[in-house]
Amino acid sequence: MIVILVSSIKEHPKVPALEQMFSTAAAGQTILLALNAPGFGGIWRTGKFDLNKEIGSFLKLDDNQ
């Protein structure tokens, strides 16, 4: 299974862009912990997949995602 997390960054007077991204990262970590509890494994993968324009285009992501 592949789980793709997407942050949708919006201008907000009280929630900075980094905090919005960190919230998505926290959700990803929680998913990994939930997988680990019943004995499944998972990895957090970035690198060439992170911010990849081709994947973003395939998923129809906007520039702020």
All heavy atoms as TSV, in Angstrom:
chain	resi	resn	atom	element	x	y	z
A	1	MET	N	N	0.836	-1.151	0.000
A	1	MET	CA	C	0.000	0.000	0.000
A	1	MET	C	C	0.896	1.233	0.000
A	1	MET	O	O	1.916	1.271	0.666
A	1	MET	CB	C	-0.886	0.009	1.252
A	1	MET	CG	C	-1.675	1.282	1.387
A	1	MET	SD	S	-2.514	1.520	2.974
A	1	MET	CE	C	-3.262	-0.018	3.285
A	2	ILE	N	N	0.500	2.215	-0.746
A	2	ILE	CA	C	1.191	3.507	-0.743
A	2	ILE	C	C	0.191	4.553	-0.266
A	2	ILE	O	O	-0.927	4.641	-0.780
A	2	ILE	CB	C	1.703	3.881	-2.139
A	2	ILE	CG1	C	2.742	2.869	-2.595
A	2	ILE	CG2	C	2.270	5.297	-2.142
A	2	ILE	CD1	C	3.201	3.065	-4.016
A	3	VAL	N	N	0.600	5.321	0.720
A	3	VAL	CA	C	-0.218	6.414	1.230
A	3	VAL	C	C	0.493	7.704	0.877
A	3	VAL	O	O	1.675	7.870	1.191
A	3	VAL	CB	C	-0.409	6.311	2.761
A	3	VAL	CG1	C	-1.181	7.497	3.297
A	3	VAL	CG2	C	-1.095	5.001	3.120
A	4	ILE	N	N	-0.197	8.582	0.192
A	4	ILE	CA	C	0.376	9.872	-0.184
A	4	ILE	C	C	-0.305	10.956	0.638
A	4	ILE	O	O	-1.537	11.058	0.635
A	4	ILE	CB	C	0.184	10.143	-1.689
A	4	ILE	CG1	C	0.897	9.076	-2.503
A	4	ILE	CG2	C	0.689	11.543	-2.047
A	4	ILE	CD1	C	0.606	9.149	-3.990
A	5	LEU	N	N	0.491	11.726	1.344
A	5	LEU	CA	C	-0.048	12.833	2.142
A	5	LEU	C	C	0.201	14.136	1.397
A	5	LEU	O	O	1.293	14.357	0.885
A	5	LEU	CB	C	0.623	12.877	3.509
A	5	LEU	CG	C	0.493	11.609	4.354
A	5	LEU	CD1	C	1.308	11.745	5.619
A	5	LEU	CD2	C	-0.950	11.320	4.663
A	6	VAL	N	N	-0.796	14.981	1.368
A	6	VAL	CA	C	-0.695	16.249	0.656
A	6	VAL	C	C	-1.067	17.380	1.603
A	6	VAL	O	O	-2.142	17.364	2.203
A	6	VAL	CB	C	-1.633	16.268	-0.577
A	6	VAL	CG1	C	-1.565	17.607	-1.277
A	6	VAL	CG2	C	-1.296	15.141	-1.529
A	7	SER	N	N	-0.180	18.362	1.721
A	7	SER	CA	C	-0.495	19.586	2.455
A	7	SER	C	C	-1.069	20.585	1.473
A	7	SER	O	O	-0.507	20.804	0.406
A	7	SER	CB	C	0.765	20.193	3.084
A	7	SER	OG	O	1.272	19.364	4.080
A	8	SER	N	N	-2.164	21.182	1.840
A	8	SER	CA	C	-2.762	22.234	1.019
A	8	SER	C	C	-2.557	23.549	1.762
A	8	SER	O	O	-3.323	23.903	2.654
A	8	SER	CB	C	-4.250	21.948	0.803
A	8	SER	OG	O	-4.805	22.874	-0.088
A	9	ILE	N	N	-1.494	24.235	1.403
A	9	ILE	CA	C	-1.085	25.434	2.124
A	9	ILE	C	C	-1.946	26.627	1.705
A	9	ILE	O	O	-2.069	26.927	0.522
A	9	ILE	CB	C	0.405	25.754	1.870
A	9	ILE	CG1	C	1.271	24.524	2.145
A	9	ILE	CG2	C	0.861	26.945	2.683
A	9	ILE	CD1	C	1.161	23.970	3.542
A	10	LYS	N	N	-2.519	27.284	2.716
A	10	LYS	CA	C	-3.356	28.462	2.471
A	10	LYS	C	C	-2.879	29.613	3.344
A	10	LYS	O	O	-2.417	29.400	4.460
A	10	LYS	CB	C	-4.813	28.141	2.786
A	10	LYS	CG	C	-5.409	27.081	1.876
A	10	LYS	CD	C	-6.832	26.771	2.259
A	10	LYS	CE	C	-7.526	25.819	1.345
A	10	LYS	NZ	N	-6.854	24.668	0.916
A	11	GLU	N	N	-2.979	30.820	2.822
A	11	GLU	CA	C	-2.666	31.997	3.632
A	11	GLU	C	C	-3.634	32.039	4.804
A	11	GLU	O	O	-4.851	31.921	4.626
A	11	GLU	CB	C	-2.811	33.273	2.813
A	11	GLU	CG	C	-1.629	33.591	1.934
A	11	GLU	CD	C	-0.381	33.913	2.746
A	11	GLU	OE1	O	-0.472	34.618	3.779
A	11	GLU	OE2	O	0.701	33.434	2.357
A	12	HIS	N	N	-3.079	32.174	6.012
A	12	HIS	CA	C	-3.916	32.225	7.204
A	12	HIS	C	C	-3.224	33.126	8.225
A	12	HIS	O	O	-2.025	32.989	8.446
A	12	HIS	CB	C	-4.107	30.815	7.766
A	12	HIS	CG	C	-5.181	30.733	8.789
A	12	HIS	ND1	N	-5.009	31.139	10.090
A	12	HIS	CD2	C	-6.457	30.300	8.689
A	12	HIS	CE1	C	-6.127	30.955	10.764
A	12	HIS	NE2	N	-7.027	30.444	9.926
A	13	PRO	N	N	-3.969	34.034	8.844
A	13	PRO	CA	C	-3.323	34.967	9.774
A	13	PRO	C	C	-2.767	34.312	11.039
A	13	PRO	O	O	-1.848	34.848	11.660
A	13	PRO	CB	C	-4.443	35.956	10.125
A	13	PRO	CG	C	-5.711	35.223	9.841
A	13	PRO	CD	C	-5.401	34.270	8.717
A	14	LYS	N	N	-3.292	33.145	11.422
A	14	LYS	CA	C	-2.854	32.515	12.666
A	14	LYS	C	C	-2.113	31.196	12.478
A	14	LYS	O	O	-1.523	30.681	13.420
A	14	LYS	CB	C	-4.060	32.275	13.575
A	14	LYS	CG	C	-4.716	33.549	14.054
A	14	LYS	CD	C	-5.835	33.248	15.017
A	14	LYS	CE	C	-6.447	34.549	15.521
A	14	LYS	NZ	N	-7.513	34.293	16.479
A	15	VAL	N	N	-2.146	30.639	11.272
A	15	VAL	CA	C	-1.518	29.337	11.046
A	15	VAL	C	C	-0.486	29.470	9.922
A	15	VAL	O	O	-0.834	29.508	8.750
A	15	VAL	CB	C	-2.563	28.256	10.670
A	15	VAL	CG1	C	-1.889	26.891	10.570
A	15	VAL	CG2	C	-3.708	28.228	11.667
A	16	PRO	N	N	0.805	29.573	10.269
A	16	PRO	CA	C	1.842	29.725	9.252
A	16	PRO	C	C	1.954	28.483	8.355
A	16	PRO	O	O	1.547	27.383	8.728
A	16	PRO	CB	C	3.124	29.932	10.057
A	16	PRO	CG	C	2.802	29.736	11.472
A	16	PRO	CD	C	1.335	29.560	11.621
A	17	ALA	N	N	2.518	28.681	7.182
A	17	ALA	CA	C	2.662	27.605	6.204
A	17	ALA	C	C	3.410	26.406	6.791
A	17	ALA	O	O	3.016	25.256	6.566
A	17	ALA	CB	C	3.374	28.115	4.960
A	18	LEU	N	N	4.476	26.650	7.544
A	18	LEU	CA	C	5.234	25.536	8.131
A	18	LEU	C	C	4.371	24.717	9.084
A	18	LEU	O	O	4.448	23.493	9.099
A	18	LEU	CB	C	6.467	26.046	8.871
A	18	LEU	CG	C	7.683	26.350	8.008
A	18	LEU	CD1	C	8.820	26.904	8.856
A	18	LEU	CD2	C	8.144	25.124	7.259
A	19	GLU	N	N	3.551	25.381	9.866
A	19	GLU	CA	C	2.685	24.662	10.801
A	19	GLU	C	C	1.663	23.802	10.038
A	19	GLU	O	O	1.325	22.701	10.461
A	19	GLU	CB	C	1.975	25.632	11.727
A	19	GLU	CG	C	1.222	24.943	12.837
A	19	GLU	CD	C	0.672	25.916	13.867
A	19	GLU	OE1	O	1.298	26.969	14.097
A	19	GLU	OE2	O	-0.395	25.606	14.424
A	20	GLN	N	N	1.200	24.308	8.912
A	20	GLN	CA	C	0.275	23.528	8.090
A	20	GLN	C	C	0.965	22.266	7.564
A	20	GLN	O	O	0.376	21.185	7.562
A	20	GLN	CB	C	-0.254	24.384	6.942
A	20	GLN	CG	C	-1.137	25.527	7.409
A	20	GLN	CD	C	-1.576	26.422	6.273
A	20	GLN	OE1	O	-2.090	25.949	5.264
A	20	GLN	NE2	N	-1.377	27.727	6.440
A	21	MET	N	N	2.213	22.402	7.129
A	21	MET	CA	C	2.965	21.229	6.663
A	21	MET	C	C	3.270	20.281	7.820
A	21	MET	O	O	3.208	19.063	7.663
A	21	MET	CB	C	4.251	21.657	5.970
A	21	MET	CG	C	4.019	22.257	4.605
A	21	MET	SD	S	5.523	22.513	3.659
A	21	MET	CE	C	6.273	23.872	4.538
A	22	PHE	N	N	3.603	20.829	8.992
A	22	PHE	CA	C	3.902	19.988	10.151
A	22	PHE	C	C	2.677	19.182	10.574
A	22	PHE	O	O	2.805	18.051	11.055
A	22	PHE	CB	C	4.400	20.827	11.327
A	22	PHE	CG	C	5.741	21.479	11.104
A	22	PHE	CD1	C	6.110	22.588	11.859
A	22	PHE	CD2	C	6.637	21.010	10.151
A	22	PHE	CE1	C	7.336	23.195	11.668
A	22	PHE	CE2	C	7.868	21.612	9.956
A	22	PHE	CZ	C	8.213	22.705	10.725
A	23	SER	N	N	1.495	19.738	10.404
A	23	SER	CA	C	0.265	19.003	10.735
A	23	SER	C	C	0.126	17.777	9.842
A	23	SER	O	O	-0.273	16.698	10.300
A	23	SER	CB	C	-0.954	19.903	10.567
A	23	SER	OG	O	-0.920	20.963	11.489
A	24	THR	N	N	0.462	17.928	8.574
A	24	THR	CA	C	0.416	16.786	7.652
A	24	THR	C	C	1.467	15.757	8.045
A	24	THR	O	O	1.210	14.549	8.021
A	24	THR	CB	C	0.625	17.254	6.207
A	24	THR	OG1	O	-0.347	18.256	5.896
A	24	THR	CG2	C	0.499	16.108	5.224
A	25	ALA	N	N	2.652	16.229	8.425
A	25	ALA	CA	C	3.708	15.313	8.857
A	25	ALA	C	C	3.282	14.554	10.113
A	25	ALA	O	O	3.538	13.352	10.230
A	25	ALA	CB	C	5.004	16.079	9.112
A	26	ALA	N	N	2.617	15.233	11.043
A	26	ALA	CA	C	2.137	14.569	12.257
A	26	ALA	C	C	1.113	13.493	11.912
A	26	ALA	O	O	1.097	12.410	12.519
A	26	ALA	CB	C	1.534	15.594	13.215
A	27	ALA	N	N	0.258	13.766	10.931
A	27	ALA	CA	C	-0.712	12.758	10.490
A	27	ALA	C	C	0.017	11.542	9.915
A	27	ALA	O	O	-0.367	10.401	10.182
A	27	ALA	CB	C	-1.658	13.356	9.455
A	28	GLY	N	N	1.071	11.788	9.142
A	28	GLY	CA	C	1.858	10.689	8.586
A	28	GLY	C	C	2.502	9.842	9.668
A	28	GLY	O	O	2.493	8.606	9.600
A	29	GLN	N	N	3.043	10.489	10.675
A	29	GLN	CA	C	3.670	9.756	11.781
A	29	GLN	C	C	2.627	8.935	12.533
A	29	GLN	O	O	2.878	7.792	12.914
A	29	GLN	CB	C	4.373	10.722	12.740
A	29	GLN	CG	C	5.051	10.044	13.904
A	29	GLN	CD	C	6.177	9.106	13.483
A	29	GLN	OE1	O	6.805	9.283	12.466
A	29	GLN	NE2	N	6.420	8.093	14.286
A	30	THR	N	N	1.441	9.494	12.704
A	30	THR	CA	C	0.370	8.768	13.386
A	30	THR	C	C	-0.049	7.536	12.588
A	30	THR	O	O	-0.318	6.473	13.158
A	30	THR	CB	C	-0.836	9.701	13.627
A	30	THR	OG1	O	-0.386	10.830	14.397
A	30	THR	CG2	C	-1.949	9.003	14.360
A	31	ILE	N	N	-0.099	7.660	11.268
A	31	ILE	CA	C	-0.411	6.505	10.413
A	31	ILE	C	C	0.643	5.419	10.595
A	31	ILE	O	O	0.320	4.232	10.728
A	31	ILE	CB	C	-0.525	6.929	8.940
A	31	ILE	CG1	C	-1.773	7.791	8.736
A	31	ILE	CG2	C	-0.547	5.714	8.013
A	31	ILE	CD1	C	-1.826	8.501	7.389
A	32	LEU	N	N	1.922	5.806	10.620
A	32	LEU	CA	C	2.990	4.818	10.822
A	32	LEU	C	C	2.874	4.135	12.187
A	32	LEU	O	O	3.065	2.921	12.299
A	32	LEU	CB	C	4.364	5.471	10.677
A	32	LEU	CG	C	4.770	5.852	9.262
A	32	LEU	CD1	C	6.076	6.653	9.276
A	32	LEU	CD2	C	4.920	4.619	8.386
A	33	LEU	N	N	2.540	4.903	13.229
A	33	LEU	CA	C	2.372	4.317	14.555
A	33	LEU	C	C	1.178	3.360	14.584
A	33	LEU	O	O	1.234	2.296	15.198
A	33	LEU	CB	C	2.186	5.415	15.610
A	33	LEU	CG	C	3.427	6.237	15.927
A	33	LEU	CD1	C	3.058	7.427	16.806
A	33	LEU	CD2	C	4.484	5.381	16.588
A	34	ALA	N	N	0.092	3.749	13.908
A	34	ALA	CA	C	-1.089	2.885	13.865
A	34	ALA	C	C	-0.794	1.590	13.113
A	34	ALA	O	O	-1.290	0.530	13.484
A	34	ALA	CB	C	-2.258	3.632	13.215
A	35	LEU	N	N	0.012	1.662	12.060
A	35	LEU	CA	C	0.410	0.456	11.341
A	35	LEU	C	C	1.280	-0.450	12.205
A	35	LEU	O	O	1.185	-1.675	12.143
A	35	LEU	CB	C	1.186	0.816	10.072
A	35	LEU	CG	C	0.374	1.284	8.882
A	35	LEU	CD1	C	1.299	1.849	7.812
A	35	LEU	CD2	C	-0.442	0.138	8.326
A	36	ASN	N	N	2.134	0.156	13.007
A	36	ASN	CA	C	3.064	-0.606	13.836
A	36	ASN	C	C	2.350	-1.348	14.956
A	36	ASN	O	O	2.760	-2.453	15.324
A	36	ASN	CB	C	4.123	0.345	14.405
A	36	ASN	CG	C	5.195	-0.394	15.153
A	36	ASN	OD1	O	5.139	-0.494	16.368
A	36	ASN	ND2	N	6.155	-0.928	14.418
A	37	ALA	N	N	1.279	-0.778	15.486
A	37	ALA	CA	C	0.586	-1.371	16.639
A	37	ALA	C	C	0.153	-2.822	16.384
A	37	ALA	O	O	0.381	-3.687	17.240
A	37	ALA	CB	C	-0.598	-0.503	17.052
A	38	PRO	N	N	-0.463	-3.150	15.230
A	38	PRO	CA	C	-0.845	-4.554	15.002
A	38	PRO	C	C	0.270	-5.398	14.368
A	38	PRO	O	O	0.057	-6.535	13.983
A	38	PRO	CB	C	-2.046	-4.451	14.062
A	38	PRO	CG	C	-1.821	-3.207	13.284
A	38	PRO	CD	C	-1.105	-2.276	14.244
A	39	GLY	N	N	1.467	-4.807	14.224
A	39	GLY	CA	C	2.601	-5.577	13.725
A	39	GLY	C	C	2.994	-5.328	12.280
A	39	GLY	O	O	3.857	-6.015	11.756
A	40	PHE	N	N	2.358	-4.375	11.625
A	40	PHE	CA	C	2.746	-4.037	10.261
A	40	PHE	C	C	3.928	-3.079	10.282
A	40	PHE	O	O	4.183	-2.404	11.275
A	40	PHE	CB	C	1.580	-3.383	9.503
A	40	PHE	CG	C	0.425	-4.309	9.263
A	40	PHE	CD1	C	-0.694	-4.247	10.067
A	40	PHE	CD2	C	0.471	-5.253	8.251
A	40	PHE	CE1	C	-1.767	-5.098	9.870
A	40	PHE	CE2	C	-0.581	-6.118	8.036
A	40	PHE	CZ	C	-1.706	-6.032	8.853
A	41	GLY	N	N	4.638	-2.994	9.179
A	41	GLY	CA	C	5.759	-2.084	9.070
A	41	GLY	C	C	5.474	-1.016	8.037
A	41	GLY	O	O	4.590	-1.160	7.200
A	42	GLY	N	N	6.208	0.042	8.107
A	42	GLY	CA	C	6.071	1.103	7.124
A	42	GLY	C	C	7.313	1.964	7.111
A	42	GLY	O	O	8.120	1.921	8.041
A	43	ILE	N	N	7.489	2.719	6.052
A	43	ILE	CA	C	8.604	3.654	5.965
A	43	ILE	C	C	8.074	4.997	5.489
A	43	ILE	O	O	7.046	5.083	4.825
A	43	ILE	CB	C	9.721	3.178	5.005
A	43	ILE	CG1	C	9.202	3.060	3.565
A	43	ILE	CG2	C	10.337	1.897	5.494
A	43	ILE	CD1	C	10.305	2.887	2.535
A	44	TRP	N	N	8.800	6.026	5.851
A	44	TRP	CA	C	8.514	7.375	5.393
A	44	TRP	C	C	9.454	7.613	4.229
A	44	TRP	O	O	10.676	7.579	4.381
A	44	TRP	CB	C	8.820	8.353	6.516
A	44	TRP	CG	C	8.431	9.757	6.278
A	44	TRP	CD1	C	8.886	10.588	5.300
A	44	TRP	CD2	C	7.527	10.522	7.047
A	44	TRP	NE1	N	8.327	11.819	5.408
A	44	TRP	CE2	C	7.472	11.808	6.484
A	44	TRP	CE3	C	6.753	10.258	8.170
A	44	TRP	CZ2	C	6.673	12.815	7.007
A	44	TRP	CZ3	C	5.977	11.267	8.684
A	44	TRP	CH2	C	5.935	12.523	8.099
A	45	ARG	N	N	8.926	7.853	3.061
A	45	ARG	CA	C	9.769	7.963	1.868
A	45	ARG	C	C	9.636	9.344	1.248
A	45	ARG	O	O	8.537	9.811	0.982
A	45	ARG	CB	C	9.330	6.895	0.861
A	45	ARG	CG	C	10.103	6.850	-0.419
A	45	ARG	CD	C	11.450	6.185	-0.157
A	45	ARG	NE	N	12.309	6.355	-1.302
A	45	ARG	CZ	C	12.656	5.392	-2.116
A	45	ARG	NH1	N	12.233	4.169	-1.908
A	45	ARG	NH2	N	13.442	5.630	-3.130
A	46	THR	N	N	10.746	10.001	1.034
A	46	THR	CA	C	10.745	11.292	0.330
A	46	THR	C	C	11.727	11.172	-0.821
A	46	THR	O	O	11.584	10.316	-1.651
A	46	THR	CB	C	11.073	12.457	1.273
A	46	THR	OG1	O	12.308	12.198	1.925
A	46	THR	CG2	C	9.980	12.666	2.303
A	47	GLY	N	N	12.733	12.031	-0.842
A	47	GLY	CA	C	13.731	11.959	-1.909
A	47	GLY	C	C	13.137	12.351	-3.252
A	47	GLY	O	O	12.478	13.366	-3.375
A	48	LYS	N	N	13.361	11.492	-4.267
A	48	LYS	CA	C	12.929	11.840	-5.618
A	48	LYS	C	C	11.408	11.873	-5.748
A	48	LYS	O	O	10.886	12.398	-6.720
A	48	LYS	CB	C	13.527	10.886	-6.642
A	48	LYS	CG	C	13.061	9.471	-6.534
A	48	LYS	CD	C	13.732	8.606	-7.594
A	48	LYS	CE	C	13.295	7.165	-7.478
A	48	LYS	NZ	N	13.908	6.333	-8.492
A	49	PHE	N	N	10.685	11.328	-4.784
A	49	PHE	CA	C	9.222	11.343	-4.839
A	49	PHE	C	C	8.645	12.620	-4.236
A	49	PHE	O	O	7.520	13.011	-4.537
A	49	PHE	CB	C	8.647	10.133	-4.110
A	49	PHE	CG	C	9.113	8.833	-4.698
A	49	PHE	CD1	C	9.999	8.030	-4.018
A	49	PHE	CD2	C	8.676	8.440	-5.944
A	49	PHE	CE1	C	10.436	6.839	-4.563
A	49	PHE	CE2	C	9.110	7.252	-6.508
A	49	PHE	CZ	C	9.993	6.453	-5.817
A	50	ASP	N	N	9.410	13.250	-3.369
A	50	ASP	CA	C	8.954	14.447	-2.691
A	50	ASP	C	C	8.957	15.633	-3.650
A	50	ASP	O	O	9.948	15.913	-4.302
A	50	ASP	CB	C	9.873	14.735	-1.498
A	50	ASP	CG	C	9.363	15.853	-0.639
A	50	ASP	OD1	O	8.146	15.993	-0.520
A	50	ASP	OD2	O	10.209	16.567	-0.083
A	51	LEU	N	N	7.859	16.324	-3.745
A	51	LEU	CA	C	7.703	17.504	-4.614
A	51	LEU	C	C	7.974	17.176	-6.079
A	51	LEU	O	O	8.459	18.007	-6.831
A	51	LEU	CB	C	8.605	18.651	-4.141
A	51	LEU	CG	C	8.393	19.097	-2.697
A	51	LEU	CD1	C	9.434	20.130	-2.308
A	51	LEU	CD2	C	6.996	19.630	-2.473
A	52	ASN	N	N	7.652	15.971	-6.500
A	52	ASN	CA	C	7.846	15.544	-7.878
A	52	ASN	C	C	6.726	16.111	-8.748
A	52	ASN	O	O	5.544	15.849	-8.519
A	52	ASN	CB	C	7.844	14.014	-7.930
A	52	ASN	CG	C	8.112	13.468	-9.303
A	52	ASN	OD1	O	7.370	13.741	-10.235
A	52	ASN	ND2	N	9.166	12.685	-9.420
A	53	LYS	N	N	7.086	16.902	-9.753
A	53	LYS	CA	C	6.093	17.563	-10.610
A	53	LYS	C	C	5.257	16.574	-11.403
A	53	LYS	O	O	4.070	16.791	-11.630
A	53	LYS	CB	C	6.777	18.559	-11.552
A	53	LYS	CG	C	7.436	19.722	-10.853
A	53	LYS	CD	C	6.391	20.604	-10.210
A	53	LYS	CE	C	7.072	21.799	-9.562
A	53	LYS	NZ	N	6.136	22.576	-8.782
A	54	GLU	N	N	5.848	15.465	-11.845
A	54	GLU	CA	C	5.087	14.473	-12.616
A	54	GLU	C	C	4.016	13.810	-11.753
A	54	GLU	O	O	2.883	13.631	-12.194
A	54	GLU	CB	C	6.021	13.410	-13.193
A	54	GLU	CG	C	6.846	13.901	-14.359
A	54	GLU	CD	C	7.684	12.790	-14.965
A	54	GLU	OE1	O	7.205	11.649	-15.037
A	54	GLU	OE2	O	8.820	13.093	-15.355
A	55	ILE	N	N	4.384	13.450	-10.534
A	55	ILE	CA	C	3.404	12.839	-9.629
A	55	ILE	C	C	2.336	13.861	-9.269
A	55	ILE	O	O	1.145	13.554	-9.259
A	55	ILE	CB	C	4.104	12.289	-8.370
A	55	ILE	CG1	C	5.003	11.119	-8.742
A	55	ILE	CG2	C	3.068	11.863	-7.325
A	55	ILE	CD1	C	5.879	10.614	-7.626
A	56	GLY	N	N	2.747	15.097	-9.003
A	56	GLY	CA	C	1.787	16.162	-8.704
A	56	GLY	C	C	0.820	16.392	-9.844
A	56	GLY	O	O	-0.376	16.607	-9.633
A	57	SER	N	N	1.317	16.332	-11.068
A	57	SER	CA	C	0.472	16.502	-12.231
A	57	SER	C	C	-0.516	15.338	-12.366
A	57	SER	O	O	-1.703	15.538	-12.633
A	57	SER	CB	C	1.328	16.610	-13.487
A	57	SER	OG	O	0.526	16.683	-14.641
A	58	PHE	N	N	-0.040	14.116	-12.126
A	58	PHE	CA	C	-0.888	12.937	-12.205
A	58	PHE	C	C	-2.009	13.013	-11.172
A	58	PHE	O	O	-3.154	12.641	-11.450
A	58	PHE	CB	C	-0.055	11.668	-11.996
A	58	PHE	CG	C	-0.865	10.410	-12.004
A	58	PHE	CD1	C	-1.300	9.866	-13.198
A	58	PHE	CD2	C	-1.191	9.780	-10.816
A	58	PHE	CE1	C	-2.056	8.699	-13.213
A	58	PHE	CE2	C	-1.947	8.619	-10.815
A	58	PHE	CZ	C	-2.382	8.079	-12.028
A	59	LEU	N	N	-1.679	13.521	-9.975
A	59	LEU	CA	C	-2.672	13.647	-8.899
A	59	LEU	C	C	-3.473	14.949	-9.001
A	59	LEU	O	O	-4.320	15.202	-8.155
A	59	LEU	CB	C	-1.979	13.568	-7.546
A	59	LEU	CG	C	-1.308	12.232	-7.226
A	59	LEU	CD1	C	-0.511	12.319	-5.943
A	59	LEU	CD2	C	-2.344	11.127	-7.145
A	60	LYS	N	N	-3.164	15.760	-10.027
A	60	LYS	CA	C	-3.846	17.046	-10.249
A	60	LYS	C	C	-3.732	17.981	-9.043
A	60	LYS	O	O	-4.689	18.591	-8.605
A	60	LYS	CB	C	-5.312	16.803	-10.616
A	60	LYS	CG	C	-5.442	16.028	-11.911
A	60	LYS	CD	C	-6.870	15.821	-12.305
A	60	LYS	CE	C	-6.838	15.198	-13.673
A	60	LYS	NZ	N	-7.693	14.132	-13.924
A	61	LEU	N	N	-2.488	18.058	-8.515
A	61	LEU	CA	C	-2.227	18.926	-7.382
A	61	LEU	C	C	-1.981	20.352	-7.832
A	61	LEU	O	O	-1.399	20.576	-8.895
A	61	LEU	CB	C	-1.017	18.428	-6.593
A	61	LEU	CG	C	-1.122	17.026	-5.995
A	61	LEU	CD1	C	0.164	16.680	-5.259
A	61	LEU	CD2	C	-2.317	16.899	-5.074
A	62	ASP	N	N	-2.405	21.288	-7.031
A	62	ASP	CA	C	-2.135	22.697	-7.295
A	62	ASP	C	C	-0.723	23.032	-6.820
A	62	ASP	O	O	-0.078	22.248	-6.118
A	62	ASP	CB	C	-3.142	23.586	-6.558
A	62	ASP	CG	C	-4.552	23.452	-7.126
A	62	ASP	OD1	O	-4.696	23.189	-8.339
A	62	ASP	OD2	O	-5.506	23.591	-6.340
A	63	ASP	N	N	-0.248	24.221	-7.165
A	63	ASP	CA	C	1.104	24.642	-6.773
A	63	ASP	C	C	1.259	24.759	-5.256
A	63	ASP	O	O	2.353	24.651	-4.734
A	63	ASP	CB	C	1.477	25.963	-7.437
A	63	ASP	CG	C	1.724	25.801	-8.921
A	63	ASP	OD1	O	2.008	24.667	-9.359
A	63	ASP	OD2	O	1.627	26.808	-9.648
A	64	ASN	N	N	0.160	25.025	-4.532
A	64	ASN	CA	C	0.250	25.190	-3.086
A	64	ASN	C	C	0.119	23.855	-2.342
A	64	ASN	O	O	0.007	23.828	-1.126
A	64	ASN	CB	C	-0.835	26.151	-2.587
A	64	ASN	CG	C	-2.234	25.572	-2.721
A	64	ASN	OD1	O	-2.513	24.794	-3.633
A	64	ASN	ND2	N	-3.115	25.960	-1.835
A	65	GLN	N	N	0.148	22.753	-3.077
A	65	GLN	CA	C	0.012	21.443	-2.440
A	65	GLN	C	C	1.300	20.662	-2.566
A	65	GLN	O	O	2.032	20.803	-3.491
A	65	GLN	CB	C	-1.130	20.660	-3.076
A	65	GLN	CG	C	-2.452	21.357	-2.876
A	65	GLN	CD	C	-3.592	20.639	-3.571
A	65	GLN	OE1	O	-3.506	20.336	-4.742
A	65	GLN	NE2	N	-4.646	20.383	-2.835
